[in-house]
Amino acid sequence: MRPPVAPTGWSRWLVPPAALSVHLSIGQAYAWSVFKPPLESAMHLSGTESALPFQLGIVMLGLSAAFGGTLVERNGPRWAMTVALVCFSSGFLISALGAATGQFWLIVFGYGFVGGIGLGIGYISPVSTLIKWFPDRPGMATGIAIMGFGGGALIASPWSAQMLESFGADSKGIALAFLVHGLAYAVFMSLGVLLVRVPRTEAAPRPGAPAPLEGVQVSARSAVRTPQFWCLWLVLCMNVTAGIGILEKAAPMITDFFKDSGTPVSVSAAAGFVALLSAANMAGRIGWSSASDLVGRKNVYRLYLGVGAVMYLLIARFGDSSKPLFIGCALVILSFYGGGFATVPAYLKDLFGTYQVGAIHGRLLTAWSTAGVLGPLIVNRVADSQEEAGKHGQDLYGLSFTIMIGLLVVGFVANELIRPVHARHHIPAPREATDDAAAERRQSA
């Protein structure tokens, strides 16, 4: 599918809404915790087992983004958004069949494997296009789009909870909810497919903005051989692990923390907490990424990792004594989590340039795959083992939160080690970059 080129006079402000239609849809993944209790009850699953579709989805997100990044660069955003639409919606339809027939492995395969491919391709589909349209404000541009991924659960969480209440929380009700999700998201994502455009290569950049291939440029193949790439990989992995550990288990976690208090948390209130986390995630993506255009990427990651560790410490020590404290700290952590995702494309652009930034971003998202397994595994496995030992409430999470603090400190150190990329990795000139791209196409043909 040939990338559609914007006609003369096309407004670049039409591209973020196209990206948002895809990201708001695939952002449903962050509302998975709403489905966890019904699935555990209907299919007799443990907390660790009910996390498997989400975990596999995040693994496939990173892997499909890594392996599909070059294809997205070559075929353009419309092709990528179409692939995302087909995979993500099909994943829900397969999951609906799994729920209706009582086959949990179909839910894992549909939502996790097939839907996860849609997550990965859909996530990176607009990134390089947005950076090319907004070379003067890359943090803001990618933040607007990636904000949608964080905000998807703001819509999906109450919507899913309402459907489960209307259809029932048994296998049949879960199947109907999955079916409605798959059909509705297919329609909504098609808007992005129809609207997206790429800029004309001969068009001049807006006044004061750098040219697309001006400054340092590094190919995807060279980028993965630099220490900067792997330090940033570690930074992203640690930040995501810390955030996703709360997000994946948000609804049951807040219920556990205040189960023995005088004001326990209801199911609807827990779903509302998930929606609040989604709002913080969304706000962090646009707010912190826009701030990074002013204060620099390294400084804003110092905030994410350093202050994030302090927030985890406060929850671990005092979380069960105050709902406002627990909710406030969790919201800050999730804003940093979202901000980290939205800031990283601009960080990559600063380090490696705009040439093949989408492919580099795809490879970096393998850090998300790792974190998608690591975060939920730490929180769920520790909680399950603590419950078997007779503990309850806040004690289910104390050890896992301590681990998260340690991981954030590791990420903080890795961020401090990032330096400009050595000149031996640079592509000398735009002409040579074009020749290099043509050579890669010939090799893949």
MARKE-967316 format. One record per residue: residue in three letters; x, y, z of N, C-alpha, C in turn. Coordinates in pm, whole numbers, padded with zeros to 5 digits, always signed. Example, Ala and Ser with C-alpha at 12.3 -4.5 7.8 and 13.67 -1.06 7.14 Angstrom:
! MARKE-967316
ALA+01319-00569+00780+01230-00450+00780+01320-00330+00780SER+01285-00225+00708+01367-00106+00714+01290+00003+00787
***
This chain:
! MARKE-967316
MET+00086-00120+00000+00000+00000+00000+00088+00124+00000ARG+00074+00204-00105+00158+00323-00119+00118+00429-00017PRO+00217+00487+00055+00183+00590+00154+00115+00710+00087PRO+00000+00756+00135-00068+00871+00075+00007+01000+00107VAL+00041+01075+00002+00116+01200+00019+00018+01316+00033ALA+00046+01403+00127-00044+01517+00151-00044+01611+00032PRO-00161+01657-00009-00167+01756-00118-00117+01892-00070THR-00093+01981-00163-00049+02116-00128-00153+02184-00040GLY-00107+02244+00068-00197+02313+00160-00255+02226+00269TRP-00217+02099+00271-00267+02006+00374-00219+02052+00512SER-00307+02057+00609-00270+02099+00744-00207+01983+00821ARG-00092+02008+00878-00026+01903+00956-00105+01869+01083TRP-00197+01956+01123-00275+01932+01244-00384+01828+01224LEU-00401+01779+01100-00493+01669+01075-00429+01533+01103VAL-00296+01530+01115-00227+01403+01137-00244+01353+01281PRO-00229+01438+01385-00251+01388+01521-00388+01325+01544PRO-00500+01380+01492-00628+01310+01511-00629+01171+01447ALA-00562+01155+01332-00554+01024+01269-00481+00926+01360ALA-00372+00974+01418-00296+00889+01510-00377+00858+01635LEU-00452+00958+01683-00531+00939+01805-00639+00832+01787SER-00699+00824+01668-00805+00725+01648-00752+00584+01664VAL-00627+00562+01627-00566+00430+01644-00521+00410+01788HIS-00455+00509+01844-00400+00493+01979-00508+00488+02087LEU-00616+00563+02070-00725+00553+02166-00787+00414+02166SER-00785+00349+02050-00842+00214+02040-00751+00110+02103ILE-00625+00107+02061-00535+00005+02115-00500+00031+02261GLY-00525+00154+02308-00504+00184+02449-00598+00111+02541GLN-00697+00039+02485-00784-00045+02565-00705-00144+02648ALA-00585-00179+02601-00503-00276+02673-00484-00236+02819TYR-00482-00108+02848-00461-00062+02984-00584-00079+03073ALA-00696-00121+03014-00815-00148+03093-00833-00298+03117TRP-00731-00377+03089-00742-00522+03104-00779-00563+03246SER-00733-00488+03346-00759-00528+03484-00908-00534+03516VAL-00992-00463+03438-01137-00471+03460-01188-00612+03430PHE-01124-00680+03335-01167-00815+03297-01107-00924+03388LYS-01006-00889+03466-00939-00991+03546-01031-01061+03648PRO-01100-00988+03735-01186-01058+03833-01295-01143+03769PRO-01368-01093+03666-01469-01179+03604-01409-01305+03541LEU-01294-01292+03475-01230-01409+03415-01185-01508+03522GLU-01129-01456+03631-01084-01545+03739-01201-01621+03798SER-01317-01555+03810-01435-01619+03866-01498-01717+03767ALA-01512-01675+03642-01582-01757+03542-01499-01877+03498MET-01366-01861+03495-01281-01969+03443-01188-02028+03548HIS-01209-01987+03673-01132-02043+03786-00981-02025+03765LEU-00941-01900+03746-00801-01867+03719-00740-01797+03840SER-00608-01807+03851-00535-01730+03951-00506-01591+03895GLY-00458-01501+03983-00422-01368+03936-00311-01372+03833THR-00216-01463+03852-00106-01477+03755-00158-01525+03621GLU-00250-01622+03622-00304-01676+03497-00388-01573+03422SER-00470-01498+03494-00556-01400+03427-00477-01285+03367ALA-00351-01270+03406-00265-01166+03349-00200-01209+03218LEU-00209-01339+03184-00138-01390+03066-00176-01322+02935PRO-00306-01299+02906-00338-01230+02780-00274-01091+02771PHE-00279-01018+02881-00218-00885+02883-00066-00894+02866GLN-00004-00986+02939+00141-01000+02930+00185-01037+02789LEU+00118-01136+02729+00155-01177+02593+00129-01063+02495GLY+00022-00986+02517-00006-00872+02431+00107-00771+02433ILE+00162-00743+02550+00272-00648+02560+00400-00706+02500VAL+00422-00837+02519+00537-00903+02456+00528-00890+02304MET+00411-00922+02250+00394-00914+02105+00398-00770+02056LEU+00355-00676+02139+00367-00536+02103+00514-00502+02073GLY+00601-00536+02166+00743-00505+02148+00805-00580+02032LEU+00773-00709+02019+00833-00790+01913+00784-00746+01775SER+00654-00722+01762+00601-00680+01631+00651-00541+01595ALA+00666-00453+01695+00721-00320+01668+00867-00330+01625ALA+00943-00421+01687+01084-00437+01652+01101-00493+01512PHE+01028-00600+01483+01043-00665+01352+00966-00593+01242GLY+00862-00520+01279+00783-00451+01178+00820-00305+01159GLY+00916-00255+01239+00951-00114+01230+01000-00073+01093THR+01085-00154+01032+01136-00123+00899+01024-00128+00795LEU+00932-00225+00810+00818-00233+00718+00729-00111+00728VAL+00710-00063+00851+00629+00057+00871+00695+00177+00803GLU+00827+00190+00816+00900+00298+00751+00887+00290+00599ARG+00891+00167+00547+00890+00147+00402+00751+00164+00343ASN+00650+00107+00409+00514+00105+00353+00427+00221+00397GLY+00467+00289+00502+00395+00408+00543+00289+00384+00648PRO+00233+00493+00703+00141+00482+00815+00006+00422+00779ARG-00043+00441+00656-00174+00385+00624-00169+00232+00623TRP-00064+00177+00566-00046+00031+00567-00040-00020+00711ALA+00038+00049+00794+00055+00006+00933-00076+00014+01010MET-00152+00121+00990-00279+00134+01061-00380+00030+01017THR-00376-00008+00889-00465-00113+00839-00432-00247+00903VAL-00304-00280+00909-00261-00405+00974-00303-00404+01121ALA-00284-00291+01187-00321-00280+01328-00471-00301+01348LEU-00550-00240+01261-00696-00254+01269-00737-00401+01258VAL-00686-00470+01156-00725-00610+01132-00683-00698+01251CYS-00560-00684+01297-00511-00770+01404-00579-00741+01537PHE-00590-00614+01572-00647-00579+01703-00793-00621+01713SER-00871-00592+01609-01012-00629+01612-01029-00781+01607SER-00949-00848+01524-00957-00994+01517-00923-01058+01650GLY-00830-00999+01722-00794-01051+01853-00912-01054+01948PHE-00994-00949+01944-01113-00946+02029-01215-01052+01986LEU-01230-01070+01855-01328-01166+01806-01287-01309+01843ILE-01157-01339+01834-01109-01470+01875-01128-01488+02025SER-01103-01383+02102-01121-01389+02247-01268-01411+02283ALA-01358-01350+02206-01501-01370+02229-01537-01517+02212LEU-01481-01580+02109-01504-01722+02088-01448-01804+02204GLY-01329-01766+02253-01269-01837+02365-01352-01826+02492ALA-01406-01707+02518-01488-01689+02638-01619-01766+02626ALA-01679-01764+02507-01807-01832+02487-01794-01984+02501THR-01679-02038+02460-01659-02183+02464-01583-02229+02588GLY-01542-02134+02673-01469-02171+02793-01325-02212+02769GLN-01270-02169+02655-01131-02205+02619-01041-02083+02645PHE-00977-02083+02761-00895-01967+02798-00777-01949+02703TRP-00725-02059+02648-00611-02047+02559-00645-01965+02435LEU-00773-01966+02393-00813-01883+02280-00810-01735+02315ILE-00842-01703+02440-00833-01564+02485-00687-01519+02487VAL-00601-01607+02538-00457-01575+02540-00406-01556+02397PHE-00445-01647+02307-00400-01638+02168-00459-01516+02098GLY-00590-01496+02114-00656-01387+02043-00614-01251+02094TYR-00637-01226+02223-00605-01095+02280-00454-01073+02288GLY-00382-01179+02330-00239-01163+02352-00156-01169+02226PHE-00171-01274+02146-00084-01292+02029-00131-01209+01910VAL-00254-01235+01863-00303-01164+01744-00325-01016+01776GLY-00395-00989+01885-00418-00849+01923-00289-00777+01956GLY-00192-00849+02015-00064-00787+02048+00012-00740+01926ILE+00000-00814+01815+00062-00767+01690-00001-00635+01647GLY-00134-00628+01659-00202-00502+01628-00157-00389+01718LEU-00132-00420+01845-00083-00319+01938+00051-00261+01892GLY+00145-00351+01858+00279-00306+01821+00283-00226+01693ILE+00219-00279+01587+00219-00208+01459+00141-00078+01470GLY+00029-00081+01542-00050+00040+01559+00022+00146+01641TYR+00098+00101+01740+00166+00196+01828+00271+00277+01753ILE+00350+00210+01667+00458+00282+01599+00413+00343+01467SER+00289+00312+01423+00246+00356+01290+00258+00506+01265PRO+00226+00593+01362+00232+00736+01331+00359+00807+01377VAL+00450+00738+01447+00557+00808+01519+00649+00883+01425SER+00710+00812+01328+00805+00880+01240+00734+00984+01154THR+00609+00957+01116+00532+01053+01037+00509+01183+01115LEU+00475+01170+01242+00453+01289+01325+00582+01369+01343ILE+00694+01299+01363+00821+01369+01381+00858+01444+01252LYS+00825+01387+01136+00854+01456+01009+00762+01576+00989TRP+00636+01566+01036+00545+01679+01025+00577+01788+01127PHE+00632+01750+01244+00658+01846+01352+00805+01839+01395PRO+00900+01868+01305+01041+01861+01345+01078+01966+01449ASP+00997+02071+01460+01025+02178+01555+00978+02146+01697ARG+00879+02055+01709+00825+02019+01840+00798+01867+01847PRO+00903+01787+01841+00882+01642+01836+00821+01584+01963GLY+00858+01639+02078+00803+01589+02203+00653+01612+02213MET+00610+01731+02175+00468+01763+02178+00390+01678+02078ALA+00444+01663+01957+00374+01591+01851+00353+01444+01887THR+00459+01378+01927+00445+01237+01964+00364+01223+02092GLY+00372+01324+02179+00294+01320+02302+00145+01324+02276ILE+00103+01404+02176-00040+01413+02142-00093+01277+02100ALA-00018+01210+02012-00064+01080+01961-00056+00972+02068ILE+00059+00962+02132+00079+00856+02229-00005+00880+02354MET-00050+01005+02372-00147+01034+02476-00270+00947+02460GLY-00308+00921+02335-00425+00840+02308-00412+00699+02361PHE-00292+00643+02354-00272+00508+02405-00294+00504+02555GLY-00246+00607+02623-00269+00614+02766-00413+00644+02801GLY-00481+00721+02716-00618+00759+02744-00721+00657+02700GLY-00677+00554+02628-00772+00455+02581-00851+00389+02692ALA-00785+00363+02803-00852+00299+02916-00949+00393+02985LEU-00931+00522+02968-01025+00618+03026-01164+00597+02967ILE-01167+00556+02840-01293+00523+02774-01328+00377+02799ALA-01231+00289+02780-01257+00146+02782-01292+00093+02920SER-01235+00151+03026-01257+00097+03159-01403+00108+03203PRO-01463+00229+03205-01605+00235+03244-01696+00169+03141TRP-01658+00176+03014-01737+00112+02908-01740-00040+02928SER-01622-00098+02956-01615-00242+02978-01691-00282+03104ALA-01675-00203+03210-01745-00234+03335-01896-00229+03316GLN-01943-00131+03238-02086-00121+03212-02138-00239+03131MET-02060-00281+03033-02100-00396+02953-02106-00524+03036LEU-02008-00542+03123-02007-00660+03208-02126-00658+03305GLU-02162-00538+03347-02278-00526+03435-02407-00556+03359SER-02414-00512+03233-02535-00533+03152-02545-00675+03098PHE-02432-00726+03046-02432-00859+02985-02416-00971+03088GLY-02358-00936+03203-02326-01037+03303-02178-01064+03307ALA-02128-01102+03424-01984-01126+03441-01947-01273+03423ASP-02040-01351+03363-02009-01491+03336-01943-01502+03199SER-01916-01625+03154-01846-01645+03027-01922-01583+02910LYS-02055-01597+02910-02134-01541+02800-02125-01389+02798GLY-02135-01326+02914-02126-01181+02920-01990-01129+02878ILE-01883-01198+02920-01747-01159+02879-01732-01172+02728ALA-01788-01281+02670-01780-01301+02526-01850-01189+02450LEU-01967-01148+02496-02039-01038+02431-01962-00907+02440ALA-01900-00883+02556-01821-00760+02572-01703-00760+02475PHE-01633-00873+02463-01522-00883+02368-01571-00859+02225LEU-01686-00915+02189-01740-00900+02054-01769-00754+02022VAL-01833-00684+02116-01864-00543+02094-01736-00460+02081HIS-01637-00490+02164-01509-00420+02154-01449-00436+02014GLY-01443-00560+01965-01381-00585+01837-01447-00510+01723LEU-01580-00507+01720-01652-00440+01612-01641-00288+01623ALA-01656-00236+01744-01653-00090+01763-01515-00033+01730TYR-01410-00100+01774-01276-00049+01748-01239-00057+01600ALA-01293-00156+01528-01267-00165+01384-01320-00041+01313VAL-01438+00004+01351-01498+00123+01290-01417+00248+01325PHE-01381+00262+01452-01312+00382+01497-01172+00393+01437MET-01099+00281+01431-00963+00283+01376-00962+00313+01226SER-01071+00279+01158-01077+00306+01014-01070+00455+00984LEU-01110+00540+01080-01100+00685+01060-00955+00728+01042GLY-00866+00670+01123-00725+00702+01111-00667+00654+00979VAL-00709+00535+00937-00661+00480+00809-00695+00574+00695LEU-00816+00629+00695-00861+00715+00586-00799+00855+00591LEU-00766+00902+00711-00724+01042+00728-00573+01064+00716VAL-00491+00966+00751-00347+00989+00764-00281+01021+00629ARG-00181+01108+00632-00101+01147+00515+00045+01162+00556VAL+00136+01148+00459+00277+01175+00484+00314+01306+00414PRO+00413+01379+00467+00449+01507+00405+00520+01488+00272ARG+00508+01586+00185+00581+01584+00058+00731+01595+00086THR+00809+01512+00023+00954+01513+00049+01019+01641-00001GLU+00959+01701-00102+01021+01822-00156+00975+01947-00083ALA+00876+01933+00005+00824+02049+00075+00925+02103+00174ALA+00935+02235+00181+01026+02298+00275+00968+02291+00415PRO+01054+02278+00517+01003+02277+00654+00952+02415+00693ARG+00871+02420+00797+00819+02548+00844+00936+02634+00890PRO+00922+02767+00885+01031+02857+00922+01084+02827+01061GLY+01217+02820+01071+01281+02797+01200+01293+02652+01238ALA+01229+02562+01164+01236+02419+01197+01352+02355+01125PRO+01417+02256+01186+01527+02187+01119+01477+02103+01003ALA+01557+02085+00902+01522+01997+00791+01520+01854+00840PRO+01440+01766+00774+01426+01629+00823+01557+01553+00839LEU+01654+01576+00751+01781+01504+00763+01896+01596+00800GLU+01867+01698+00877+01969+01789+00923+02027+01739+01055GLY+02158+01755+01074+02220+01715+01200+02259+01568+01202VAL+02274+01514+01322+02316+01376+01341+02210+01282+01285GLN+02254+01184+01204+02165+01082+01151+02232+00946+01166VAL+02159+00850+01220+02211+00716+01243+02108+00615+01194SER+02153+00514+01122+02061+00411+01073+02019+00320+01187ALA+01910+00248+01167+01862+00155+01270+01965+00046+01296ARG+02029+00000+01190+02130-00106+01206+02247-00060+01292SER+02290+00066+01273+02400+00119+01353+02356+00154+01495ALA+02232+00202+01509+02185+00248+01639+02190+00137+01744VAL+02150+00015+01704+02146-00095+01802+02286-00140+01844ARG+02388-00087+01780+02526-00120+01816+02589-00015+01908THR+02509+00084+01945+02563+00190+02030+02525+00168+02176PRO+02611+00211+02270+02574+00201+02412+02456+00291+02448GLN+02439+00400+02372+02326+00490+02399+02193+00418+02381PHE+02183+00337+02278+02059+00264+02254+02028+00173+02372TRP+02127+00101+02420+02102+00002+02526+02083+00067+02663CYS+02147+00182+02683+02117+00256+02807+01973+00306+02805LEU+01929+00357+02690+01792+00405+02679+01694+00288+02686TRP+01732+00174+02632+01651+00052+02644+01628+00018+02791LEU+01735+00026+02869+01726-00004+03012+01641+00100+03085VAL+01657+00227+03049+01577+00334+03109+01428+00308+03085LEU+01392+00279+02959+01252+00255+02925+01199+00131+02996CYS+01278+00025+02997+01234-00100+03059+01206-00081+03208MET+01293-00012+03279+01274+00007+03423+01154+00096+03451ASN+01138+00203+03373+01026+00294+03393+00893+00225+03364VAL+00890+00144+03258+00766+00074+03221+00733-00034+03323THR+00835-00108+03368+00811-00213+03467+00746-00156+03592ALA+00795-00041+03637+00742+00021+03758+00598+00066+03740GLY+00564+00119+03624+00429+00166+03601+00330+00055+03572ILE+00373-00039+03490+00281-00144+03447+00248-00240+03560GLY+00335-00248+03659+00308-00333+03774+00184-00289+03848ILE+00163-00157+03859+00041-00104+03920-00076-00114+03823LEU-00052-00076+03698-00161-00063+03603-00232-00195+03575GLU-00155-00303+03559-00215-00431+03524-00303-00486+03636LYS-00271-00453+03761-00345-00507+03875-00416-00397+03953ALA-00445-00287+03886-00495-00168+03956-00624-00193+04032ALA-00725-00253+03966-00855-00271+04031-00847-00362+04154PRO-00789-00484+04142-00779-00566+04264-00682-00509+04367MET-00582-00432+04325-00483-00379+04419-00547-00279+04515ILE-00621-00182+04463-00681-00084+04552-00787-00149+04641THR-00852-00253+04591-00948-00327+04673-00879-00397+04789ASP-00763-00459+04761-00687-00528+04866-00635-00431+04972PHE-00586-00314+04927-00526-00219+05020-00625-00171+05125PHE-00753-00158+05088-00851-00100+05180-00964-00197+05215LYS-00939-00327+05193-01041-00428+05221-01079-00429+05369ASP-00979-00415+05457-01005-00424+05601-01029-00288+05667SER-01040-00184+05585-01063-00050+05641-01212-00027+05661GLY-01246+00085+05720-01386+00117+05743-01459+00156+05616THR-01382+00187+05511-01442+00229+05382-01381+00146+05270PRO-01423+00020+05257-01369-00065+05150-01406-00010+05012VAL-01329-00051+04912-01347-00002+04775-01441-00097+04699SER-01547-00044+04642-01642-00125+04565-01587-00156+04427VAL-01654-00246+04358-01611-00283+04223-01617-00163+04129SER-01725-00086+04137-01739+00031+04050-01635+00137+04083ALA-01604+00153+04212-01500+00250+04252-01363+00205+04204ALA-01337+00074+04207-01210+00021+04158-01197+00048+04008ALA-01307+00031+03933-01306+00062+03790-01282+00211+03769GLY-01337+00293+03858-01312+00437+03849-01166+00471+03875PHE-01102+00397+03966-00961+00416+03993-00878+00384+03868VAL-00915+00278+03797-00847+00244+03671-00862+00359+03572ALA-00981+00418+03565-01003+00530+03474-00919+00651+03514LEU-00906+00677+03645-00821+00786+03692-00675+00764+03653LEU-00629+00640+03669-00492+00608+03629-00472+00632+03480SER-00573+00597+03403-00567+00621+03259-00558+00770+03228ALA-00633+00851+03303-00628+00996+03282-00489+01050+03315ALA-00428+01000+03423-00292+01043+03459-00192+00998+03354ASN-00208+00876+03309-00124+00822+03203-00133+00910+03079MET-00255+00947+03042-00278+01029+02924-00222+01170+02943ALA-00249+01230+03057-00201+01367+03082-00049+01371+03085GLY+00014+01267+03144+00159+01263+03148+00222+01255+03011ARG+00154+01190+02918+00210+01173+02784+00219+01305+02710ILE+00119+01389+02722+00126+01518+02655+00198+01621+02740GLY+00174+01620+02872+00233+01722+02959+00384+01708+02974TRP+00430+01589+03017+00573+01571+03040+00653+01571+02910SER+00596+01515+02802+00670+01514+02675+00684+01655+02619SER+00580+01737+02635+00591+01877+02593+00694+01951+02678ALA+00696+01922+02808+00796+01983+02896+00937+01945+02855SER+00953+01823+02802+01088+01779+02762+01143+01862+02647ASP+01055+01923+02565+01103+02013+02460+01170+02137+02519LEU+01133+02170+02643+01188+02289+02709+01306+02257+02800VAL+01296+02148+02879+01398+02120+02981+01496+02011+02938GLY+01467+01942+02829+01558+01837+02783+01511+01698+02823ARG+01545+01599+02742+01497+01463+02766+01561+01401+02890LYS+01690+01421+02907+01757+01358+03021+01701+01410+03153ASN+01677+01541+03160+01624+01599+03284+01486+01545+03317VAL+01401+01529+03217+01266+01483+03246+01266+01335+03286TYR+01361+01257+03233+01373+01118+03277+01429+01108+03419ARG+01510+01204+03458+01553+01208+03599+01432+01223+03690LEU+01337+01305+03646+01214+01323+03723+01134+01192+03728TYR+01113+01130+03611+01035+01006+03607+01090+00901+03704LEU+01219+00880+03697+01281+00768+03769+01306+00801+03915GLY+01357+00922+03944+01389+00959+04082+01265+00982+04167VAL+01175+01067+04120+01053+01095+04196+00963+00972+04198GLY+00965+00893+04089+00886+00770+04086+00924+00675+04199ALA+01055+00664+04227+01100+00578+04336+01047+00628+04471VAL+01044+00761+04488+00991+00820+04612+00842+00790+04626MET+00767+00796+04516+00623+00767+04520+00597+00623+04562TYR+00676+00531+04510+00661+00390+04547+00692+00370+04696LEU+00792+00441+04745+00828+00431+04887+00712+00479+04976LEU+00648+00589+04936+00537+00642+05015+00418+00544+05016ILE+00390+00482+04902+00280+00385+04898+00312+00265+04986ALA+00436+00216+04975+00475+00098+05052+00468+00123+05203ARG+00502+00245+05246+00505+00275+05389+00371+00321+05444PHE+00299+00403+05368+00180+00469+05423+00054+00452+05339GLY+00060+00372+05233-00050+00364+05137-00182+00321+05194ASP-00182+00227+05290-00309+00176+05342-00370+00267+05448SER-00299+00371+05486-00351+00461+05590-00429+00579+05532SER-00418+00601+05402-00483+00717+05343-00514+00690+05196LYS-00641+00692+05162-00679+00675+05021-00626+00788+04933PRO-00636+00914+04976-00581+01021+04892-00431+01005+04865LEU-00355+00960+04967-00212+00939+04947-00188+00826+04847PHE-00257+00715+04865-00241+00601+04775-00275+00642+04632ILE-00391+00705+04614-00435+00743+04480-00344+00848+04420GLY-00304+00947+04500-00217+01054+04450-00082+01001+04403CYS-00019+00915+04483+00111+00859+04444+00098+00772+04319ALA-00009+00693+04314-00031+00608+04197-00050+00693+04071LEU-00122+00804+04084-00143+00891+03969-00012+00953+03921VAL+00074+00992+04013+00204+01048+03975+00288+00943+03902ILE+00292+00821+03958+00368+00712+03895+00318+00686+03754LEU+00186+00685+03736+00130+00658+03603+00151+00774+03507SER+00158+00897+03559+00189+01011+03471+00332+01000+03421PHE+00423+00954+03508+00562+00934+03467+00574+00818+03368TYR+00495+00715+03394+00492+00599+03305+00451+00641+03164GLY+00341+00717+03154+00297+00765+03024+00393+00864+02963GLY+00446+00954+03046+00542+01051+02996+00666+00985+02939GLY+00711+00876+03001+00828+00805+02950+00807+00752+02810PHE+00688+00698+02783+00657+00648+02649+00655+00760+02547ALA+00594+00872+02582+00578+00981+02487+00708+01057+02462THR+00796+01057+02561+00922+01130+02548+01028+01051+02472VAL+01020+00919+02475+01128+00838+02419+01146+00856+02268PRO+01040+00875+02185+01067+00901+02043+01149+01028+02021ALA+01119+01133+02099+01197+01256+02085+01340+01237+02135TYR+01357+01157+02241+01492+01124+02291+01571+01053+02181LEU+01505+00959+02113+01569+00887+02002+01604+00983+01889LYS+01513+01076+01861+01540+01174+01755+01661+01260+01791ASP+01673+01300+01918+01788+01378+01961+01919+01301+01945LEU+01915+01172+01976+02036+01090+01973+02072+01042+01834PHE+01969+01001+01755+01995+00931+01629+01941+01002+01505GLY+01870+01114+01523+01816+01185+01408+01683+01128+01362THR+01627+01188+01257+01496+01146+01207+01504+01032+01107TYR+01621+01009+01052+01637+00901+00955+01617+00766+01026GLN+01514+00689+00984+01482+00558+01040+01448+00562+01189VAL+01400+00677+01237+01367+00686+01380+01252+00592+01415GLY+01160+00569+01320+01051+00476+01347+01100+00333+01366ALA+01196+00292+01283+01253+00157+01297+01332+00144+01426ILE+01405+00248+01464+01480+00244+01590+01383+00238+01708HIS+01276+00315+01698+01175+00314+01804+01113+00175+01818GLY+01087+00111+01706+01033-00024+01710+01125-00121+01781ARG+01254-00112+01753+01350-00201+01819+01359-00171+01969LEU+01348-00042+02004+01356-00005+02145+01237-00060+02224LEU+01124-00078+02158+01004-00123+02228+01012-00268+02273THR+01121-00339+02237+01142-00470+02299+01161-00454+02451ALA+01202-00335+02493+01209-00306+02637+01070-00313+02699TRP+00970-00270+02624+00832-00278+02670+00787-00423+02682SER+00829-00506+02584+00797-00649+02590+00851-00711+02718THR+00976-00679+02747+01039-00732+02868+00966-00684+02993ALA+00936-00555+02995+00867-00498+03111+00725-00550+03124GLY+00662-00579+03008+00526-00631+03011+00516-00766+03077VAL+00625-00842+03073+00631-00969+03146+00677-00945+03289LEU+00780-00864+03303+00846-00845+03432+00755-00777+03535GLY+00690-00666+03497+00608-00592+03593+00492-00672+03649PRO+00402-00724+03562+00291-00805+03615+00338-00932+03686LEU+00447-00992+03637+00497-01114+03701+00542-01086+03843ILE+00615-00977+03862+00662-00942+03997+00543-00920+04090VAL+00449-00834+04048+00338-00797+04136+00245-00916+04161ASN+00208-00989+04055+00114-01101+04072+00177-01219+04145ARG+00301-01254+04109+00364-01369+04173+00390-01342+04322VAL+00436-01222+04353+00459-01188+04494+00327-01188+04571ALA+00222-01128+04511+00092-01123+04578+00035-01264+04601ASP+00047-01351+04500-00002-01489+04514+00073-01564+04624SER+00206-01547+04626+00287-01619+04726+00260-01565+04867GLN+00240-01434+04878+00210-01376+05009+00072-01418+05058GLU-00021-01431+04966-00154-01477+05004-00151-01622+05052GLU-00070-01704+04984-00054-01843+05028+00008-01850+05167ALA+00090-01751+05200+00154-01747+05332+00062-01690+05440GLY-00062-01657+05402-00159-01609+05500-00164-01459+05516LYS-00094-01385+05433-00095-01239+05443-00210-01182+05361HIS-00242-01054+05387-00351-00991+05316-00331-00840+05316GLY-00417-00770+05239-00411-00624+05235-00280-00573+05177GLN-00227-00468+05238-00103-00405+05192+00014-00502+05192ASP+00013-00600+05283+00126-00693+05294+00144-00778+05168LEU+00042-00784+05084+00056-00860+04959+00151-00793+04862TYR+00177-00663+04880+00249-00586+04779+00379-00523+04828GLY+00408-00531+04956+00526-00463+05010+00656-00503+04942LEU+00678-00633+04925+00802-00681+04863+00812-00638+04717SER+00704-00648+04643+00708-00611+04501+00735-00461+04485PHE+00682-00378+04575+00707-00235+04565+00854-00203+04595THR+00913-00276+04687+01056-00257+04714+01140-00293+04592ILE+01102-00398+04523+01172-00436+04399+01159-00325+04296MET+01040-00266+04284+01018-00158+04188+01108-00038+04216ILE+01126-00007+04343+01214+00105+04380+01356+00077+04331GLY+01403-00045+04352+01536-00082+04305+01551-00071+04155LEU+01448-00112+04081+01453-00105+03935+01457+00039+03887LEU+01383+00127+03952+01385+00268+03914+01522+00331+03938VAL+01588+00289+04044+01724+00339+04069+01819+00292+03959VAL+01806+00167+03915+01887+00116+03803+01863+00201+03678GLY+01736+00232+03648+01704+00315+03533+01762+00455+03545PHE+01760+00510+03665+01816+00644+03688+01965+00647+03652VAL+02038+00546+03697+02182+00538+03668+02204+00524+03517ALA+02124+00439+03450+02140+00420+03306+02117+00551+03231ASN+02022+00630+03274+01996+00760+03210+02115+00854+03223GLU+02181+00849+03339+02298+00935+03360+02414+00897+03269LEU+02417+00774+03222+02528+00726+03139+02511+00760+02991ILE+02396+00813+02952+02371+00842+02810+02448+00967+02768ARG+02523+00952+02659+02603+01061+02601+02572+01071+02451PRO+02613+01180+02383+02592+01188+02238+02656+01070+02166VAL+02595+01031+02054+02643+00917+01977+02774+00952+01906HIS+02869+00860+01910+03001+00881+01848+02986+00901+01697ALA+03072+00985+01642+03064+01022+01500+03081+00903+01406ARG+03145+00795+01452+03166+00680+01362+03033+00612+01324HIS+02928+00638+01401+02798+00579+01371+02711+00669+01283HIS+02757+00792+01257+02676+00887+01182+02673+00854+01034ILE+02560+00883+00970+02552+00884+00824+02602+01021+00780PRO+02706+01028+00695+02771+01157+00668+02682+01265+00609ALA+02587+01229+00521+02510+01334+00454+02376+01278+00410PRO+02278+01367+00388+02148+01320+00343+02154+01237+00216ARG+02244+01274+00122+02256+01199-00002+02298+01056+00026GLU+02394+01040+00118+02440+00905+00151+02332+00829+00226ALA+02249+00901+00303+02139+00834+00371+02040+00778+00268THR+02016+00857+00161+01926+00810+00056+01984+00689-00014ASP+02115+00695-00044+02180+00581-00108+02177+00458-00020ASP+02197+00478+00111+02195+00366+00205+02057+00301+00210ALA+01952+00385+00209+01816+00334+00211+01786+00254+00085ALA+01833+00306-00032+01811+00234-00156+01881+00098-00155ALA+02002+00095-00097+02076-00031-00089+02003-00132-00001GLU+01946-00084+00111+01870-00174+00198+01747-00230+00129ARG+01681-00146+00045+01565-00194-00027+01602-00300-00129ARG+01718-00279-00198+01763-00379-00294+01795-00512-00227GLN+01855-00503-00108+01891-00626-00036+01768-00703+00009SER+01661-00630+00045+01540-00697+00095+01450-00745-00018ALA+01476-00696-00139+01391-00733-00254+01414-00879-00296
***
